[in-house]
Amino acid sequence: MTYSSSWRSPSNIALVKYWGKHGLQLPRNPSLSFTLSACHTDMKVMVSPEADSAGLQVFYEGQPMPSFEAKIKTFFSHLADRFPWLAFAAVEIDSVNTFPHAAGIASSASAMSALALCLKDIDDQIKGIADEPNHAWWSEVSDIARLGSGSASRSVFPHAAMWGHTPAVPESSDLFAIPCGQHIAPFYKSFRDSILIVSSKEKSVSSTQGHAFMDELPYAATRYAEAHRNIALLGECMKTEDQVAQFISIVESEALQLHALMMAGAQPFILMEPGTIAIIKVLWQFREKTGLPVCITLDAGPNVHMLYPEKHEGEIRQWIDDSLVQYCASGQVIHDQVGAGPVKNP
Ligand code: PMV
């Protein structure tokens, strides 16, 4: 008997950054992200639970990808209690990303959330459960995705999600993300994210190294306290569209803090490229001149996420084309937007 499941799951971009972890993928601070749409992974998983020989085969764009296997095997080892059939199964995973693999955009959030969805769906099939996914189902998928990649826990919910316990949000948890879409103004649910690809090289510092780096940093406790504060402030200001200036100030501070932290250790990293800084400076001048509500955020890499409301899309995309594409590798910009979360493929 072979079971199969296929899901499309999006990437996400953090507004309040998760950077620092402990135990089994538990965050040192709460984080909050926009769920994206255009940047997603389509994945199909096939499982034969009682195959003659158990094993894992991973394909990306139809090509065998043995280099992905180690990370997935570690992920499976964390799921042994939850999915005992994994130990005896032949598993095949096929996936494609809509965003270029070499664009330097983290694909672990979309890929690990897609994998969590496929595995949970297959587990339901094995157990003969045919119920419509409910709140508990989605929380469990988020928990499973977290074990693959912390940020993946947030990709399973539409519009916006937060992960990590904070007293300001009593239902928040370190184990799974919670949806936040119902608490934010429609203005934010249609936000645009134009991703300016300054460099498409592999990230120079992996997330694993980055999280570990925080353990050695004298500023870590202050940073974690700041994240708690920023989540509370951002949650409040995103309830309406009237406080967009505060949104901009918190989101940019979060992005620059992440990079400042990496520059502040005994063995520092500079993850921005000259083009990253040029784009930020041009944006600040543009915002000063036009008063338009547009801001940047950054991942742990040089590419710039330009965030802005749908109603200013025309003028901001024109400005990106005229003034910022020159800083992008091969002129690459990916125009994405806040999205509705994962969908099951037919
Ligand atoms: O999920 P990880 O372990 O790849 O960490 C992601 C870390 C950042 O992307 C830099 C921030 C975040 O919250 O997504």
Boltz pocket constraint, residues with backbone or C-beta under 6 A from the ligand:
constraints:
  - pocket:
      binder: B
      contacts: [[A, 12], [A, 13], [A, 14], [A, 16], [A, 17], [A, 18], [A, 19], [A, 31], [A, 106], [A, 108], [A, 149], [A, 150], [A, 151], [A, 152], [A, 207], [A, 208], [A, 298], [A, 299], [A, 300]]
      max_distance: 6.0
